[in-house]
Amino acid sequence: MQDSVTGGAAGFLNPESRIPNPAAHSLLISDLHLSADHPHSMAAFRRFIATSAPQAEALYILGDLFEYWAGDDDLHDPFHQLVISALHSLPSTRVYLMHGNRDLLMGEALAEACGAMLLSDPTLIDLYGTPTLLSHGDLLCTDDVEYQNFRTHVHSLDFTRQFLAKPLAERKTYIEQLRARSDTEKQSKSSAIMDVNDAAVAHLLREYNYPRLIHGHTHRPKRHEHVVDGHLCERWVLGDWNHQGSALRVDASGTGWETIPN
């Protein structure tokens, strides 16, 4: 189910604004890190697809749906097919995918297979009348300079082109090595350095005219308030699914959490 959308400061997606149905709502999730090695997260995801997701008008997945994604030529992996089939089974729910730091190589072939639409990071939408900026969130963790340098490198077109030209098995080996190195490096980083930077948040909110901000990545679900240039802005952080699945429900009356049953 493909639509047209423009990301970036000039882009404004308006799929759910001012819908008269009081039961109309959208769900936002991120950081599921689905893989065959994480059966708990996959079980929660399948329950979510069978219960909560079909009730929503739209499902926004704000990055790290997969533990990693080595390229769209890995579509036919049996585990990936389980995830793809689950998302494709939502014919009346619009599905939107955003790249995370773990699955930044998701492409149009994957989106089409899922019946979904890829979103730029960040993307501004009108969510039931409230301007809402969606992001994975890693771009806001500017205190982690080493990570930001790495992020700039892997997001470059040259890196993507050269990396995808390598055999799939070689790409997977490389990603596994990166994951292991990242896990080791996190042990020596403070909790604060891996969280968002308030100045980076303020800069982004100012750039997009003080919207509500929803993001994931930090695995610290919470509602925050930021006063930027006299404007009060909400920031909602989505939770990861490592121990307990959760979704953010947004409708015309407000925003709140939904817990995915264990």
ZAVEXZA-483217 format. One record per residue (C-alpha): residue number from 1; residue in three letters; x, y negated, z. Coordinates in nm, 3 decimals, padded with zeros to 5 digits. Each point is the difference from the previous one (the first is absolute). Layout:
<pts>
+------+------+---------+---------+---------+
| resi | resn |      px |      py |      pz |
+------+------+---------+---------+---------+
|  NUM |  ALA |       X |       Y |       Z |
...
+------+------+---------+---------+---------+
</pts>
This chain:
<pts>
+------+------+---------+---------+---------+
| resi | resn |      px |      py |      pz |
+------+------+---------+---------+---------+
|    1 |  MET |  00.000 |  00.000 |  00.000 |
|    2 |  GLN |  00.218 | -00.281 | -00.127 |
|    3 |  ASP | -00.068 | -00.375 |  00.037 |
|    4 |  SER |  00.206 | -00.305 | -00.084 |
|    5 |  VAL |  00.175 | -00.198 |  00.273 |
|    6 |  THR |  00.270 | -00.260 |  00.018 |
|    7 |  GLY |  00.226 | -00.002 |  00.304 |
|    8 |  GLY |  00.216 | -00.283 |  00.130 |
|    9 |  ALA | -00.086 | -00.348 |  00.121 |
|   10 |  ALA | -00.217 | -00.081 | -00.302 |
|   11 |  GLY | -00.184 |  00.332 |  00.000 |
|   12 |  PHE | -00.331 |  00.040 |  00.184 |
|   13 |  LEU | -00.188 |  00.326 |  00.000 |
|   14 |  ASN | -00.369 | -00.032 |  00.082 |
|   15 |  PRO | -00.145 |  00.352 |  00.015 |
|   16 |  GLU | -00.207 | -00.011 |  00.321 |
|   17 |  SER | -00.091 | -00.362 |  00.071 |
|   18 |  ARG | -00.345 | -00.100 |  00.123 |
|   19 |  ILE | -00.165 |  00.338 | -00.046 |
|   20 |  PRO | -00.357 | -00.018 |  00.135 |
|   21 |  ASN | -00.012 |  00.358 |  00.133 |
|   22 |  PRO |  00.070 | -00.031 |  00.377 |
|   23 |  ALA |  00.141 |  00.354 |  00.007 |
|   24 |  ALA |  00.257 | -00.077 | -00.269 |
|   25 |  HIS |  00.356 |  00.034 |  00.124 |
|   26 |  SER |  00.355 |  00.075 | -00.110 |
|   27 |  LEU |  00.267 |  00.211 |  00.169 |
|   28 |  LEU |  00.373 | -00.072 |  00.012 |
|   29 |  ILE |  00.268 |  00.253 |  00.089 |
|   30 |  SER |  00.377 |  00.032 | -00.032 |
|   31 |  ASP |  00.302 |  00.203 |  00.108 |
|   32 |  LEU | -00.153 |  00.345 | -00.027 |
|   33 |  HIS |  00.338 |  00.142 | -00.111 |
|   34 |  LEU | -00.171 |  00.304 | -00.147 |
|   35 |  SER |  00.218 |  00.300 | -00.072 |
|   36 |  ALA | -00.009 |  00.376 |  00.033 |
|   37 |  ASP |  00.219 | -00.044 |  00.310 |
|   38 |  HIS | -00.271 | -00.207 |  00.175 |
|   39 |  PRO | -00.307 |  00.227 |  00.013 |
|   40 |  HIS | -00.164 | -00.205 |  00.278 |
|   41 |  SER | -00.009 | -00.315 | -00.214 |
|   42 |  MET | -00.128 |  00.192 | -00.301 |
|   43 |  ALA | -00.278 |  00.160 |  00.205 |
|   44 |  ALA | -00.106 | -00.344 |  00.126 |
|   45 |  PHE |  00.010 | -00.136 | -00.354 |
|   46 |  ARG | -00.225 |  00.276 | -00.130 |
|   47 |  ARG | -00.250 | -00.064 |  00.281 |
|   48 |  PHE |  00.010 | -00.370 | -00.079 |
|   49 |  ILE | -00.068 |  00.064 | -00.369 |
|   50 |  ALA | -00.290 |  00.230 |  00.088 |
|   51 |  THR | -00.163 | -00.227 |  00.259 |
|   52 |  SER |  00.088 | -00.370 |  00.023 |
|   53 |  ALA |  00.141 | -00.081 | -00.344 |
|   54 |  PRO | -00.311 |  00.085 | -00.207 |
|   55 |  GLN | -00.205 | -00.247 |  00.209 |
|   56 |  ALA |  00.223 | -00.294 | -00.096 |
|   57 |  GLU | -00.032 | -00.217 | -00.307 |
|   58 |  ALA |  00.376 | -00.022 | -00.025 |
|   59 |  LEU |  00.304 |  00.171 |  00.145 |
|   60 |  TYR |  00.326 | -00.193 |  00.012 |
|   61 |  ILE |  00.316 |  00.205 |  00.060 |
|   62 |  LEU |  00.272 | -00.250 |  00.087 |
|   63 |  GLY |  00.311 |  00.205 | -00.059 |
|   64 |  ASP |  00.173 |  00.317 |  00.115 |
|   65 |  LEU | -00.285 |  00.230 | -00.095 |
|   66 |  PHE |  00.274 |  00.257 | -00.062 |
|   67 |  GLU |  00.309 |  00.074 |  00.206 |
|   68 |  TYR |  00.177 | -00.074 | -00.326 |
|   69 |  TRP | -00.080 | -00.019 | -00.370 |
|   70 |  ALA |  00.279 |  00.081 | -00.242 |
|   71 |  GLY | -00.190 | -00.095 | -00.316 |
|   72 |  ASP | -00.320 |  00.070 | -00.189 |
|   73 |  ASP |  00.155 |  00.305 | -00.165 |
|   74 |  ASP | -00.058 |  00.170 |  00.337 |
|   75 |  LEU | -00.379 | -00.019 | -00.037 |
|   76 |  HIS | -00.044 |  00.375 | -00.034 |
|   77 |  ASP |  00.169 |  00.095 |  00.325 |
|   78 |  PRO | -00.263 |  00.215 |  00.180 |
|   79 |  PHE | -00.002 | -00.217 |  00.312 |
|   80 |  HIS | -00.024 | -00.320 | -00.201 |
|   81 |  GLN | -00.291 |  00.150 | -00.189 |
|   82 |  LEU | -00.187 |  00.047 |  00.329 |
|   83 |  VAL |  00.036 | -00.371 |  00.078 |
|   84 |  ILE | -00.084 | -00.110 | -00.353 |
|   85 |  SER | -00.307 |  00.222 | -00.018 |
|   86 |  ALA | -00.123 | -00.130 |  00.334 |
|   87 |  LEU |  00.018 | -00.362 | -00.114 |
|   88 |  HIS | -00.152 |  00.084 | -00.337 |
|   89 |  SER | -00.296 |  00.156 |  00.183 |
|   90 |  LEU | -00.122 | -00.347 |  00.102 |
|   91 |  PRO | -00.196 | -00.103 | -00.312 |
|   92 |  SER | -00.203 | -00.271 |  00.174 |
|   93 |  THR |  00.286 | -00.144 |  00.206 |
|   94 |  ARG |  00.246 | -00.231 | -00.174 |
|   95 |  VAL |  00.355 |  00.105 |  00.091 |
|   96 |  TYR |  00.292 | -00.243 |  00.000 |
|   97 |  LEU |  00.364 |  00.105 |  00.042 |
|   98 |  MET |  00.287 | -00.222 |  00.109 |
|   99 |  HIS |  00.363 |  00.104 |  00.001 |
|  100 |  GLY |  00.174 |  00.054 |  00.331 |
|  101 |  ASN |  00.369 |  00.033 |  00.070 |
|  102 |  ARG | -00.030 |  00.382 | -00.020 |
|  103 |  ASP | -00.208 |  00.020 | -00.320 |
|  104 |  LEU |  00.104 | -00.306 | -00.197 |
|  105 |  LEU |  00.035 |  00.213 | -00.316 |
|  106 |  MET | -00.374 |  00.065 | -00.022 |
|  107 |  GLY | -00.107 | -00.085 | -00.354 |
|  108 |  GLU | -00.301 | -00.031 | -00.225 |
|  109 |  ALA | -00.008 |  00.374 | -00.071 |
|  110 |  LEU | -00.049 |  00.074 |  00.370 |
|  111 |  ALA | -00.258 | -00.276 |  00.035 |
|  112 |  GLU | -00.197 |  00.132 | -00.296 |
|  113 |  ALA |  00.013 |  00.356 |  00.134 |
|  114 |  CYS | -00.139 | -00.125 |  00.333 |
|  115 |  GLY | -00.268 | -00.213 | -00.167 |
|  116 |  ALA |  00.165 | -00.298 |  00.168 |
|  117 |  MET |  00.144 | -00.340 | -00.080 |
|  118 |  LEU |  00.351 | -00.118 |  00.089 |
|  119 |  LEU |  00.032 | -00.326 |  00.192 |
|  120 |  SER |  00.297 | -00.234 |  00.011 |
|  121 |  ASP |  00.159 | -00.076 |  00.336 |
|  122 |  PRO | -00.133 | -00.236 |  00.119 |
|  123 |  THR | -00.350 | -00.033 | -00.149 |
|  124 |  LEU | -00.260 | -00.258 |  00.102 |
|  125 |  ILE | -00.362 |  00.114 | -00.002 |
|  126 |  ASP | -00.336 | -00.136 |  00.105 |
|  127 |  LEU | -00.123 |  00.257 |  00.252 |
|  128 |  TYR | -00.365 | -00.071 |  00.078 |
|  129 |  GLY |  00.053 | -00.372 | -00.024 |
|  130 |  THR |  00.330 | -00.015 |  00.193 |
|  131 |  PRO |  00.325 | -00.059 | -00.193 |
|  132 |  THR |  00.217 |  00.296 |  00.097 |
|  133 |  LEU |  00.362 |  00.063 | -00.089 |
|  134 |  LEU |  00.103 |  00.365 | -00.029 |
|  135 |  SER |  00.361 |  00.116 |  00.032 |
|  136 |  HIS |  00.193 |  00.309 |  00.095 |
|  137 |  GLY |  00.186 | -00.221 |  00.245 |
|  138 |  ASP |  00.365 |  00.090 | -00.041 |
|  139 |  LEU |  00.070 | -00.328 | -00.178 |
|  140 |  LEU | -00.075 | -00.175 |  00.332 |
|  141 |  CYS |  00.270 |  00.185 |  00.198 |
|  142 |  THR |  00.264 | -00.256 | -00.091 |
|  143 |  ASP |  00.206 |  00.042 |  00.318 |
|  144 |  ASP |  00.115 |  00.335 | -00.137 |
|  145 |  VAL |  00.235 | -00.153 | -00.254 |
|  146 |  GLU |  00.152 |  00.334 | -00.100 |
|  147 |  TYR | -00.342 |  00.140 | -00.084 |
|  148 |  GLN | -00.103 | -00.312 | -00.194 |
|  149 |  ASN |  00.313 |  00.024 | -00.213 |
|  150 |  PHE | -00.078 |  00.365 | -00.069 |
|  151 |  ARG | -00.363 | -00.089 | -00.078 |
|  152 |  THR |  00.106 | -00.261 | -00.255 |
|  153 |  HIS |  00.228 |  00.255 | -00.165 |
|  154 |  VAL | -00.254 |  00.282 | -00.033 |
|  155 |  HIS | -00.276 | -00.236 | -00.117 |
|  156 |  SER |  00.207 | -00.119 | -00.294 |
|  157 |  LEU | -00.103 |  00.110 | -00.348 |
|  158 |  ASP |  00.353 |  00.118 | -00.077 |
|  159 |  PHE |  00.005 |  00.233 |  00.301 |
|  160 |  THR | -00.345 |  00.137 | -00.080 |
|  161 |  ARG |  00.086 |  00.066 | -00.363 |
|  162 |  GLN |  00.332 |  00.167 |  00.079 |
|  163 |  PHE | -00.139 |  00.202 |  00.291 |
|  164 |  LEU | -00.298 |  00.134 | -00.193 |
|  165 |  ALA |  00.235 |  00.108 | -00.280 |
|  166 |  LYS |  00.159 |  00.252 |  00.236 |
|  167 |  PRO | -00.137 |  00.356 |  00.029 |
|  168 |  LEU | -00.285 |  00.035 |  00.249 |
|  169 |  ALA |  00.194 |  00.241 |  00.223 |
|  170 |  GLU |  00.290 | -00.244 |  00.021 |
|  171 |  ARG | -00.236 | -00.282 |  00.093 |
|  172 |  LYS | -00.157 |  00.207 |  00.277 |
|  173 |  THR |  00.340 |  00.091 |  00.143 |
|  174 |  TYR |  00.103 | -00.366 |  00.000 |
|  175 |  ILE | -00.323 | -00.106 |  00.174 |
|  176 |  GLU |  00.037 |  00.271 |  00.263 |
|  177 |  GLN |  00.350 | -00.127 |  00.073 |
|  178 |  LEU | -00.132 | -00.355 |  00.030 |
|  179 |  ARG | -00.269 |  00.114 |  00.243 |
|  180 |  ALA |  00.255 |  00.176 |  00.218 |
|  181 |  ARG |  00.228 | -00.304 | -00.001 |
|  182 |  SER | -00.290 | -00.233 |  00.078 |
|  183 |  ASP | -00.109 |  00.212 |  00.295 |
|  184 |  THR |  00.354 | -00.010 |  00.137 |
|  185 |  GLU |  00.035 | -00.376 | -00.047 |
|  186 |  LYS | -00.330 | -00.069 |  00.175 |
|  187 |  GLN |  00.143 |  00.148 |  00.319 |
|  188 |  SER |  00.248 | -00.286 |  00.021 |
|  189 |  LYS | -00.244 | -00.281 | -00.089 |
|  190 |  SER | -00.203 | -00.185 |  00.258 |
|  191 |  SER | -00.377 |  00.020 | -00.009 |
|  192 |  ALA | -00.021 | -00.375 | -00.058 |
|  193 |  ILE |  00.223 | -00.001 | -00.308 |
|  194 |  MET | -00.230 |  00.250 | -00.172 |
|  195 |  ASP | -00.314 | -00.206 |  00.067 |
|  196 |  VAL | -00.126 | -00.292 | -00.208 |
|  197 |  ASN |  00.161 | -00.341 |  00.031 |
|  198 |  ASP | -00.244 | -00.271 |  00.109 |
|  199 |  ALA |  00.155 | -00.257 | -00.231 |
|  200 |  ALA | -00.034 |  00.238 | -00.295 |
|  201 |  VAL | -00.365 |  00.057 |  00.091 |
|  202 |  ALA | -00.061 | -00.376 |  00.021 |
|  203 |  HIS |  00.170 | -00.057 | -00.334 |
|  204 |  LEU | -00.218 |  00.263 | -00.170 |
|  205 |  LEU | -00.321 | -00.131 |  00.158 |
|  206 |  ARG |  00.088 | -00.353 | -00.106 |
|  207 |  GLU |  00.079 |  00.112 | -00.357 |
|  208 |  TYR | -00.343 |  00.161 | -00.034 |
|  209 |  ASN | -00.195 | -00.283 |  00.166 |
|  210 |  TYR | -00.043 |  00.152 |  00.347 |
|  211 |  PRO | -00.195 |  00.321 | -00.063 |
|  212 |  ARG | -00.061 |  00.298 |  00.224 |
|  213 |  LEU |  00.297 |  00.238 | -00.035 |
|  214 |  ILE | -00.023 |  00.380 |  00.012 |
|  215 |  HIS |  00.312 |  00.216 | -00.025 |
|  216 |  GLY |  00.162 |  00.321 |  00.116 |
|  217 |  HIS |  00.362 |  00.124 |  00.013 |
|  218 |  THR |  00.088 | -00.078 |  00.363 |
|  219 |  HIS | -00.220 |  00.276 |  00.148 |
|  220 |  ARG | -00.123 | -00.245 |  00.267 |
|  221 |  PRO | -00.377 | -00.030 | -00.041 |
|  222 |  LYS | -00.128 | -00.322 |  00.151 |
|  223 |  ARG | -00.182 | -00.325 | -00.071 |
|  224 |  HIS |  00.218 | -00.312 |  00.018 |
|  225 |  GLU | -00.079 | -00.371 | -00.027 |
|  226 |  HIS |  00.233 | -00.250 | -00.166 |
|  227 |  VAL | -00.043 | -00.377 | -00.001 |
|  228 |  VAL |  00.162 | -00.132 | -00.318 |
|  229 |  ASP | -00.018 | -00.372 | -00.078 |
|  230 |  GLY | -00.304 | -00.025 |  00.224 |
|  231 |  HIS | -00.177 |  00.298 | -00.163 |
|  232 |  LEU | -00.092 |  00.302 |  00.212 |
|  233 |  CYS |  00.074 |  00.318 | -00.199 |
|  234 |  GLU | -00.070 |  00.361 |  00.092 |
|  235 |  ARG |  00.260 |  00.269 | -00.065 |
|  236 |  TRP | -00.109 |  00.362 |  00.023 |
|  237 |  VAL |  00.267 |  00.271 |  00.008 |
|  238 |  LEU | -00.108 |  00.346 | -00.115 |
|  239 |  GLY |  00.110 |  00.308 |  00.189 |
|  240 |  ASP |  00.193 |  00.300 | -00.123 |
|  241 |  TRP | -00.150 |  00.350 | -00.007 |
|  242 |  ASN |  00.284 |  00.190 |  00.166 |
|  243 |  HIS | -00.202 |  00.078 |  00.313 |
|  244 |  GLN | -00.346 | -00.153 | -00.054 |
|  245 |  GLY | -00.162 | -00.104 | -00.326 |
|  246 |  SER | -00.173 | -00.338 | -00.004 |
|  247 |  ALA | -00.157 | -00.242 | -00.245 |
|  248 |  LEU | -00.089 | -00.367 |  00.012 |
|  249 |  ARG | -00.365 | -00.058 | -00.087 |
|  250 |  VAL | -00.090 | -00.339 | -00.146 |
|  251 |  ASP | -00.351 | -00.124 | -00.079 |
|  252 |  ALA | -00.184 | -00.331 | -00.014 |
|  253 |  SER | -00.033 | -00.013 |  00.379 |
|  254 |  GLY |  00.364 |  00.058 |  00.085 |
|  255 |  THR |  00.282 |  00.247 |  00.043 |
|  256 |  GLY |  00.057 |  00.301 |  00.226 |
|  257 |  TRP |  00.173 |  00.334 |  00.038 |
|  258 |  GLU | -00.122 |  00.346 | -00.098 |
|  259 |  THR |  00.176 |  00.302 |  00.146 |
|  260 |  ILE |  00.030 |  00.314 | -00.209 |
|  261 |  PRO | -00.106 |  00.301 |  00.212 |
|  262 |  ASN |  00.274 |  00.250 |  00.081 |
+------+------+---------+---------+---------+
</pts>
